[in-house]
């Protein structure tokens, strides 16, 4: 039996979510109307997983999340609106220790929760068994001292390592990531130095309104330029492209130049931006020996097939280890298929990428 605490100031949303999980048959559900009640129930009910709204009276979701993580850490799935403000607040929540998020398809009070019912169930189940990362910034957040209107502050990162005699060519790093990805990427990408000679493509499963704020946040943290992929662009050293939500990443060649663009979601793929489609296009237009594929935390198997082929055709791949992955789904699938050149914890991945590129 999974003990679930639903936290939302909307009585309608609480009822809808409770009905979804009670119908599953293996959830014990309690509900809270605001952050204060959530903190109290975290002590007495001791849930295995929490769904937490962001905008609530008395105590907002971000303040509550900080207290939950300080007192009794528990996997938390944020329930957020699909707005720029909601995206920024959600990214801060992930930085504070939340495992995942559920976008409200119809705004603050959703009348169409059935549209994402399967996704909600899958994410909550996955979060219940997730590995928690240490929360950041708890000392700076106390009751009432930070509202959801404040943007996330960049987290100080170690100095990037310099490159040594690295080749340029048509080398390319591609990264596939899902649940737990924003925090993990924040721990990896800022370690790539300003003179890193290969472009980087990131397929992070996210809705459309989230990827631009996420790219802007990463740009403030990284030595490399980070942008959301919205139009055809030449792949150049020193750039990290974050795939746009609601679209897929496709690599192509035009006039002999390696390009990347975003195209509408492919109905063939279950997740978007699709890691598998990105990998297939890379195989079509790049020398696999000049490709590094990195598979990070996430549920499912997106990208496992194409990344395995990259390795089989002379490329190199990294699978994040179970030791550090928030959800050991996508990396585990790559390992299972024999598609991982190395298996590494998150803190060693940037160093390995730099080492491989330096030796090319």
C-alpha positions in Angstrom: 0.0 0.0 0.0 1.3 3.4 -1.0 0.6 6.2 1.4 -0.2 9.4 -0.6 -0.8 12.9 0.6 -2.6 15.2 -1.8 -2.0 18.9 -1.1 -4.2 21.5 -3.0 -6.3 24.5 -2.0 -8.9 23.5 -4.6 -11.5 21.1 -3.1 -12.4 20.1 -6.7 -8.8 19.2 -7.5 -8.4 17.3 -4.2 -11.5 15.2 -5.0 -10.4 14.5 -8.5 -7.0 13.4 -7.5 -8.3 11.3 -4.6 -10.8 9.5 -6.9 -8.0 8.7 -9.4 -5.8 7.1 -6.8 -8.5 5.4 -4.8 -9.6 3.6 -8.0 -6.1 2.1 -8.3 -6.7 0.0 -5.2 -3.3 0.2 -3.6 -3.2 3.8 -2.4 -4.0 5.1 1.1 -4.9 8.8 0.6 -4.9 11.8 2.9 -5.6 15.4 1.9 -4.4 18.8 2.9 -5.7 22.3 1.9 -2.4 24.2 2.3 1.3 24.0 3.1 0.8 24.2 6.9 -1.5 21.2 6.9 0.9 19.3 4.6 3.8 19.9 7.0 1.7 18.6 9.9 0.5 15.6 8.0 4.0 14.7 6.9 4.8 14.2 10.5 1.7 12.3 11.6 0.5 10.5 8.4 4.1 9.8 7.2 3.3 9.6 3.5 5.4 7.7 1.0 4.8 10.4 -1.7 3.1 13.8 -1.8 1.5 15.8 -4.6 1.9 19.4 -3.8 0.2 22.5 -5.3 2.3 25.7 -5.7 -0.2 28.5 -5.2 -2.0 28.1 -1.9 -3.1 30.5 0.9 -1.4 30.6 4.4 1.7 28.7 3.1 2.6 28.3 -0.5 4.0 25.1 -2.0 7.6 26.2 -2.2 7.8 27.2 1.5 6.1 24.0 2.4 8.5 22.0 0.3 11.5 23.4 2.1 10.0 22.5 5.5 9.0 19.0 4.3 12.6 18.4 3.1 14.1 19.8 6.2 11.9 17.9 8.7 11.1 14.6 7.0 12.3 14.2 3.4 9.8 12.5 1.2 9.3 12.2 -2.6 7.2 15.2 -3.8 5.5 15.7 -7.2 4.6 19.3 -7.8 1.2 20.1 -9.4 1.7 23.3 -11.4 0.0 25.5 -14.0 1.3 25.6 -17.6 2.3 29.3 -17.4 5.7 31.0 -17.4 5.2 31.9 -13.7 4.2 28.3 -13.0 7.3 27.0 -14.9 9.7 29.1 -12.9 8.2 28.1 -9.6 8.3 24.5 -10.6 12.0 24.7 -11.6 12.7 26.2 -8.2 10.7 23.3 -6.6 12.9 20.8 -8.4 15.9 22.7 -7.2 14.6 22.4 -3.6 14.2 18.6 -3.9 10.9 17.8 -5.6 11.2 14.7 -7.8 8.8 15.6 -10.6 5.8 17.7 -11.6 2.3 17.3 -13.0 1.1 20.1 -15.2 -2.5 21.1 -14.7 -4.0 20.9 -18.3 -6.8 23.3 -17.7 -5.2 25.9 -15.4 -5.4 26.4 -11.7 -8.6 24.4 -11.2 -8.6 21.8 -13.9 -11.9 20.3 -15.2 -9.9 18.1 -17.6 -7.7 16.1 -15.3 -8.7 12.9 -17.1 -6.5 14.1 -20.0 -3.4 13.4 -17.9 -4.7 10.7 -15.6 -2.4 8.0 -16.8 0.6 10.4 -16.6 -0.3 11.4 -13.1 -0.6 7.8 -11.9 2.7 6.8 -13.5 4.6 9.8 -12.1 3.3 9.3 -8.6 4.1 5.6 -8.6 7.6 6.3 -10.0 8.2 9.1 -7.4 7.2 6.8 -4.6 10.3 4.7 -5.3 12.6 7.6 -6.3 16.0 8.4 -4.9 15.9 11.8 -3.2 18.7 14.3 -3.9 19.8 16.7 -1.2 17.7 19.8 -1.2 19.4 23.1 -2.0 18.9 26.5 -0.3 16.9 25.4 2.8 18.8 27.8 5.1 17.6 30.7 3.0 14.0 29.8 3.0 11.9 30.1 6.2 8.2 30.6 6.7 7.0 33.6 4.7 10.4 34.8 3.5 10.0 33.7 -0.1 7.0 33.7 -2.4 6.4 32.0 -5.7 6.8 35.3 -7.5 10.5 35.2 -7.0 12.6 33.6 -9.7 15.0 30.8 -8.9 18.5 31.9 -8.0 21.4 30.3 -9.7 23.2 27.8 -7.6 27.0 28.2 -7.3 28.9 25.5 -9.3 32.5 24.2 -9.2 34.8 25.9 -11.8 34.6 24.1 -15.1 37.6 22.0 -16.1 39.7 23.3 -19.0 40.0 21.4 -22.3 43.4 20.1 -23.5 44.2 19.9 -27.2 40.6 18.9 -28.1 39.6 18.4 -31.7 36.5 20.0 -33.3 35.3 18.2 -36.4 31.6 17.2 -36.3 31.7 15.9 -32.8 28.4 16.0 -30.9 27.2 15.2 -27.4 23.5 14.2 -27.1 21.8 13.8 -23.7 18.5 12.1 -23.0 16.8 12.7 -19.6 13.4 12.7 -18.0 12.2 12.5 -14.4 14.8 14.2 -12.1 16.5 15.7 -15.1 16.6 19.5 -14.3 18.5 19.0 -11.0 20.8 16.4 -12.6 21.6 18.6 -15.6 22.3 21.5 -13.2 25.0 19.2 -11.7 26.6 18.2 -15.0 26.3 20.9 -17.7 27.9 23.8 -15.7 31.1 21.7 -15.4 31.6 21.8 -19.2 34.2 24.5 -19.8 33.8 27.6 -22.0 36.2 26.2 -24.6 34.3 22.9 -24.9 34.6 22.1 -28.6 31.5 20.1 -29.3 27.9 21.2 -29.4 25.5 19.6 -27.0 21.8 18.6 -27.6 19.5 17.9 -24.6 16.2 16.1 -25.0 14.6 16.6 -21.6 10.9 15.5 -21.4 9.1 18.7 -20.6 5.9 20.5 -21.6 6.1 23.5 -24.0 5.9 26.3 -21.4 8.7 24.8 -19.3 11.7 24.5 -21.7 12.3 28.2 -22.3 12.5 29.1 -18.6 14.6 26.0 -18.0 17.0 27.0 -20.8 17.3 30.5 -19.4 18.1 29.2 -16.0 20.8 26.8 -17.4 22.3 29.7 -19.4 22.8 31.6 -16.2 24.6 28.6 -14.6 26.8 27.4 -17.5 30.0 28.6 -19.1 28.6 27.5 -22.5 25.7 29.3 -24.2 22.4 27.6 -23.5 19.2 28.2 -25.6 15.9 26.6 -26.3 15.8 25.1 -29.7 13.1 26.8 -31.7 14.4 27.2 -35.3 17.0 25.6 -37.6 20.4 26.3 -36.3 23.9 25.3 -37.3 25.6 23.1 -34.7 28.6 25.0 -33.4 31.0 24.5 -30.5 30.2 26.3 -27.2 26.4 25.8 -27.5 23.9 23.7 -25.6 20.5 23.3 -27.2 17.6 22.4 -25.0 14.8 20.7 -27.1 11.6 22.7 -27.1 8.6 21.1 -25.3 5.9 20.1 -27.7 8.4 19.4 -30.4 11.2 16.9 -31.3 14.9 17.4 -32.0 16.1 16.5 -35.5 19.7 16.7 -36.7 20.2 17.2 -40.5 22.7 18.5 -43.0 22.3 21.5 -45.3 25.0 22.6 -47.7 27.4 20.3 -45.9 26.7 21.9 -42.6 25.4 20.0 -39.6 22.2 21.6 -38.4 19.6 21.0 -35.8 15.9 22.0 -35.7 12.7 21.4 -33.8 9.8 19.7 -35.6 6.3 18.9 -34.4 5.9 16.0 -32.1 6.0 12.6 -33.9 2.9 10.5 -33.1 5.2 7.4 -33.2 7.0 8.5 -30.0 5.6 8.3 -26.5 7.7 11.0 -24.9 8.7 14.4 -26.1 11.1 15.9 -26.9 11.9 12.3 -28.1 15.4 11.0 -27.2 14.9 8.1 -29.6 14.1 10.4 -32.6 17.1 12.6 -31.7 19.3 9.6 -31.6 18.0 8.2 -35.0 18.6 11.5 -36.7 22.1 11.7 -35.3 22.8 8.2 -36.7 21.6 9.3 -40.1 23.7 12.4 -40.4 26.8 12.0 -38.1 29.7 9.6 -37.8 28.8 7.6 -34.7 32.5 7.5 -33.8 32.2 11.3 -33.2 29.1 11.0 -31.0 28.8 10.8 -27.2 25.4 9.7 -25.9 24.5 10.3 -22.3 21.4 8.7 -20.8 20.4 10.2 -17.5 17.6 9.7 -14.9 14.1 9.0 -16.1 11.3 6.4 -16.3 10.7 4.4 -19.4 13.0 3.4 -22.3 13.1 6.5 -24.6 16.4 6.5 -26.6 17.6 3.1 -25.5 17.5 1.6 -29.0 19.2 4.4 -30.9 21.9 5.0 -28.2 22.6 1.2 -28.3 23.1 1.5 -32.0 25.4 4.5 -31.5 27.6 2.3 -29.3 27.5 -0.6 -31.7 28.7 1.6 -34.5 31.7 2.9 -32.7 30.3 5.8 -30.6 30.6 6.1 -26.8 27.7 6.2 -24.4 27.3 6.9 -20.7 24.5 5.5 -18.5 23.9 7.2 -15.2 24.3 4.7 -12.4 21.5 3.5 -10.1 23.6 5.1 -7.3 22.7 8.6 -8.4 19.7 8.4 -10.7 16.5 9.7 -9.2 14.6 7.2 -11.3 16.7 4.3 -12.7 14.6 3.6 -15.7 16.1 5.0 -18.9 19.7 4.3 -17.9 18.8 0.8 -16.8 17.2 0.1 -20.1 20.3 1.2 -22.0 22.5 -1.0 -19.7 20.1 -4.0 -20.2 20.5 -3.7 -24.0 24.3 -3.6 -23.8 24.3 0.0 -25.0 26.4 1.6 -22.2 30.1 2.0 -22.8 30.4 3.1 -19.1 28.0 3.4 -16.2 28.8 6.3 -13.9 27.3 8.3 -11.0 26.1 11.7 -11.9 29.1 13.5 -10.3 31.6 11.7 -12.7 29.8 12.2 -16.0 31.0 15.7 -17.0 34.6 14.6 -16.3 34.2 11.6 -18.6 32.7 13.6 -21.4 35.6 16.1 -21.2 38.1 13.2 -21.2 36.6 11.5 -24.2 36.4 14.8 -26.2 39.9 15.7 -25.3 41.2 12.4 -26.7 39.4 12.7 -30.0 
